[in-house]
Amino acid sequence: MIANLPASRKNTLILGFTLLVVMLGYGMVLPVMPFYIEELGAGGRELGWLMASYSLMQLIFAPIWGTLSDRIGRKPVLSLGVLGYAIALLMFGLATEYWMLFLARTFSGILSSATMPTAMAYIGDNLPEKERSSGMGQLGAAMGVGVVLGPLIGGMLSSEWLALPFFIGSGLAALAFLLVLFLLPESRARQSVARQNTSLTWEVIRHTLLSPAGVILLLIFIMSFGLSNFQGIIGLYVVDKLAFNTKQVGTIWMVLGGVMILAQGVLTGPLTKRFGELMLIRIGLLVGALGFILITLASGYITMLLSISILTLALALIGPALNAFISCYAGDHQGAVMGLNSATASLGRVLGPLWGGYIFDINMAYPFINGAVTLLLGLLVSIIGIRAPVSASNSTSQTLVK
């Protein structure tokens, strides 16, 4: 049935399903992980390291995968990433010791890091600049579905057997691999031969960092660092403070994903046209800081869900705008620059859980206070570093990143 759809619709669905599967696996880990950790007698620090290992591998490998997709094409890199991710989820389901969880999480980070920059580069290859926020938003919405279904599966099925959700996720990843392999066309085939000779050199990195894209990368890091304080520790926080069970923790991530779908799949396009990307980023940073503070004040199940919803709505509107901004400066290096984008976000996700885990053991509210301060810092950077909405033509893009 999918083969009979229009090409653009079919490609979007395949990319969306692929990212859905990746986030499904990521989401299944979240409600289960606090119980894994407590069962093994570990605490916030060990949880922080476990969460950080995933992002550390993305930090290292995302630029490599993105650059490789510029050179050999999007499809083979995306295929390899999804197949490897299926294997990683299988390893996770078979793990019985902390070191095995750590190994599976690390391997998962290595392979899953091939999917995000390649999918975003695919969008950059095929959509004009004015439509990229909407395209990135659609991918974000698909990821949001994964965030919804992942915790639902993880929270419901793990009550019977902790490993079962990961075997299901592995099978879905294998299905995504087949869809990419047989139905997704190669977007780089449409580019000129001259554009195939690309690599992530220090010159490309320098041009990127010294262009307005460098400020955007800083904002991506700040937002990722602040958000990972929330994502890395919220499960342990609600278990320790409010005595949530697996289903309640899963519901938190379902609500988070539902709000993300609404924000990125429905609201991003209209709000970007009305307010502009820069204003949307600034509003999101301000409201996100408020959301962090509300989480520390929440005293029950309903107030916690409301607080998380406010935070998620704010941050979900920022991501597509930042991805569209930086895509406009990528020129012929969509894969390489999107790899830097993913690496920058991963750096925030490495440092965020580590820092959050340590300060959680001091005071469980500190990670969320830290998140609020971080987002306010990002708001200041956006005011000082970007004075007008970024709009880059193709010629401008190619002079900034060569």
N, C-alpha and C positions, 0 to 999 in steps of 0.2 A: 504493500500500500504506500509506504513512504517513497518508493522509487518513482511513483507516478505524480508526486507533488512537483510544483515549479522548483527550478534549481535553487533559487535563493532561499525559498522556504525550507526545502529539504536540507540544505547545508546548515541553516540556522538551527533546525531541530536536532540534527546530529551533533553539532557542537554543544548545544544546550544539554542534550542528554548525557554527553560525555562529562561535562562539568557537573551535572547533577549527580552522576555516579561518584565522582571524586569527592564532592561535598557530602554525599551519602555516607561514604566510608569515614570521612572526617567527623561527621555528625554522630555516627554510631558510637564513636569512641568517647564522646563527651559525657553522656550520662553514666556510662559504664566505668569510666576511669577512676572516679573517686572510690568506688567499691573495690576495684582491683587494688588500688593503692592501700586502702585500709586493710584489706585481706592479707596483703603482704607485709603489713606492719610499717609502711612508709608514711611520709607526711608531705607537707607543702613543698619542701625543697626537692624531694624526689619527683613529685608531680610536675614541678617547674622544669626539671631537667628532661623529663619524658616529653613534655609538650614542646620544649625548646629544640630537642633533637630533630624533630620533624622540620621545623622552620630553618634550622641551621643547614640542613641538607638542601633545602630550597634556595637558601642564600647562596650556596656554593654552586649549585647545578643549574638554577634557572637561567642565568646568562649564557651558560654553555649550551643548553638546549635551545634557547631562543636564537642564538647565533647559528647553531647548526641548522635550524629550520630556515634561516635566510639562505644557507648554502645548498642544502639538499632538498628543501621543500618542507611544507607544513605537515603533509600527510604522514610520511614515515616517522617523524619525530612524535607526532600525536599518537600514532599507532603503538610505538614502542612504550610511550609513557603509560597508556591505558592498560596494555598487557602486563607490564611490570607492576602496576598498581593492583591488578587482580591477584598476582602472586603474593604481593605484600599483605593484602587482606587475609589471604589464606594462611600466611605465616602468623599473623596476629591471632587468628582463631585457634591455631595449634599451640600458642604460647602458654606455658604453665609457670614460668618464673619471671622475676622482674627483668633480668638481663635479656630474656627472650622477647618481652614486650619492647624493651629498648631497641633491640636489633630490628624487630619488625617495623617499629615506628621510624627508625632511621632509614631503612630501605624504602619505606613508603614515601618519605620526603624526597628521596633521590628521584624516584620514578614519577611521582605526581607533579613534581616541579616542571616536567616536560609539557604538561597539559595547559596550564593557565597562560603562559606567555605565547604559546603557539596558537591557542584559540583567539586571544586578543589580536595577535598579529594577523590572523586570518580575517578578522573583522576589519583591521586597518588596510588590508589588501583590497577589500571589496566594497567598502562604503566611503562616500565622500565625507569630508570633515564635519559638515553640519549634521550628519546623521549618525556620527559615531557615538555620541552620548546615548542615543536611543538604542543602538546596537549593543553597546557595553551594558546598558541597563537590562536588555533582554537576556544576556548571558548571566548577569547578576541575579535576575529573577529565577533562572533555571537553577543556579547554585542555591538560591533560597529554598526552592523545592527540596533540594537535597538536605538542606539544614532542617527542614520540617520532617521529612521522612526518616532521616538518619536517627535522630533521637527517638522518634516514635518506635522504630524497629528496635533500636538498642534498648530503650526503656522497657518496652513490653516483653520482648523475647528474652532479654537477659535475666529476667526474674526466674526463668526456668533453667537457662543454661547460658552463661556469660559469653561463650564462644559462638553461639548460633548466629547472631547478627552478622558476624564477619564472614561466615561462609556464604550467606545470602549476598552480601556486598560483593564478594569475590565473583560470584556467578554473574551479577549484573555488570561488573566491570568487564568480564569476558564478552558479554553481549555487546557492550559499547565498542569494544575492540573490533568485533566483526562488522558493526555498522560503519566504523571509520574505514576499515580496510576495504570493504566492498562497495560502499555507497558514497563516500565523501570524495569529491574531486580535489585535485591539487591546485590551490589558488596561485602559487608562485609560477605555474606554467603560463599564466597570463602576463607575466612581467617580461620585460626585454632581457635579452641575454646579458647585456652590460650590467644589469642589476643583480645578477647571480653571484658576482664576485664580491661578497661581503664578509666581513669578519669583525669581531669585537676587539678592536685594537685600543691602545691607550689614547690614540688620537680621537677615536669615536667617543670614548668615555669622557675625555677632556672637553670636547665640544658640547657634549650633552650636559655636563655639570656646569659649564660656564654660560650656557644658554638659559633662557627662562625655564627650561625643563628641569634645571638643577634645583630651583626653588620648589617646583612641583614634587620632585623626588624627596626633598626635605619634608614637605607636607605629608607625603605618603608614609614616610618613616614615622613621623610624629603620630599620625592617626593610627598606624599599625601598632606602635608601641603602647599607646593608650588603650586601644581595643583589646590587645592581647592580655593586658592586666585583668580585664573582665573575663575574656574567654578562657584563659588558663586556670582561673581560680574560682569562678562563680559556682561550679558544681560543689567543690569542697566547702565553699562559704555557706551555701544554703543547707548543706548536710549538717555542718557543725553548728551553725547559728539557729536554724529553723527546723532541724531534724527532718528534712525532706527525704522521701523514699525514691526509688528508681523511677517510678512513673511520674512523680512530681518533677524530678530533675529533667526527665524527658519532655514533659510539657513545657518547661521553660524554653527548651531549644525549639520546640514546635512553634511556640508563639514568636520567638525570635525569627524563625524562618518565614512564618506567615507575614510578619510585618515587612521583612526584606522583600518578599515577592510583591506585596502591595506597593512598596516604595519604588523598587527598581523596575518592576514590570508595568506599572500603571502610572505612577506619579512623576518619575524622573523626566520623561519627555516633555509633558506639559509644563512642569515647573521650571525646567531649563529654558524653555522658550519664553516664559513669562518673566523670570527674574534674572536669567543669565547664570552661567556656570559658576562664576566667581562669587556672586551673592549667595548662591545655594551652598557653596562650600563654607562660607563664613557663618551662615545661619546654622548649618549642620554642626559645626564645631562648637558654637555657643550652646545650642540645645543639648548636644552630646555631653558637655561638661555638666549641665544641669542634671542629666540622666544619671551620671555617676554618683552625684551627691544624693539623689533620691534613693538609689539602691542602698546606700548606707543608712538611710532613715526608714526603709521598709521594715515592717515588723510582722508581716504575715504573708500568706500565699498570694492573695489578690494584690496587695500593694507592691509585692516584689514583681509580679507579672506586669503591672502597670509601669513600674520604673524601668524595667528591662525593655518594654515596648517603646517608651520615649527615647531611650538611648539608641535602640536599634533603628528606629525610624530616622533619627538624625544622621547616624553614620551611614545608613544605606543610601542616602541621597548624595553623600560625598564621593563615594567610590567611583561610580560611572563618570562623574564630572572630572575627577582627577585623571582617570584612564584616558578619557577623550582629549583632555588638555595635552598630555604627554605624547599621545599618538600623533598629534598635529606637528610635533617637532621631530618625528622619527625619520621622515624622508624615505630613503631606500632601505633603512635599517629597522623596519618594524619589529622583526623578531629579536634583534639585539637590544633595542631600546626597551621593548616590553620585557625582555629578560632582566634588564637593569631595574625596571619597575618592580617585577616580582622579587628580585633579590633585595631591593630596598625594603619592600614590605616584609620580606622574610627576616631581615635583620631586626626589624622592630618586633617580630614575633619570636625571635631568639631571645633578645634582651628582655622583652616584656614579661614572659612567664618566669624567667629566672629571677628577675627583680621582684616580681609580684609574689613568687613563692617565698622568698626570703623575708620580705616585709609582712607577708601574711602570718608567718610564724611569730612575728613580733606583735602585730595587732591585725585582726582579720579585716578591719575596715581600711587599712592603709592602701592596698592595691587600688581601691576605687577612688579614694582621695587623690592618689597619684595620677589616676586616669583623668580626673577632672582638671588637674593642674596642667597635664600634658596637652589636653585639647585646647585649653586657654592659651597655652604657648603657641600652638598651631594657629589659632586665630590671630595672634599678634604677628606671626610670620606672614600670614596671608595678607594682612593689612599693610605691612611694611614692604614685603617682597614682591607683591603683585598689585599694581595700582590700577590696572584696567583689565577687562576680560581679554584672555589670550585668543587671538585669531590668526592662525598661521596659514599662509598659502603654501602650495607645493614648492614654489621657488624659495620661499623663506625657510621652509623645513630643511631643504637640502643645503642651505648655507649654514645652518646651525649644526647639523649632524652630517658630517661628510665621511 
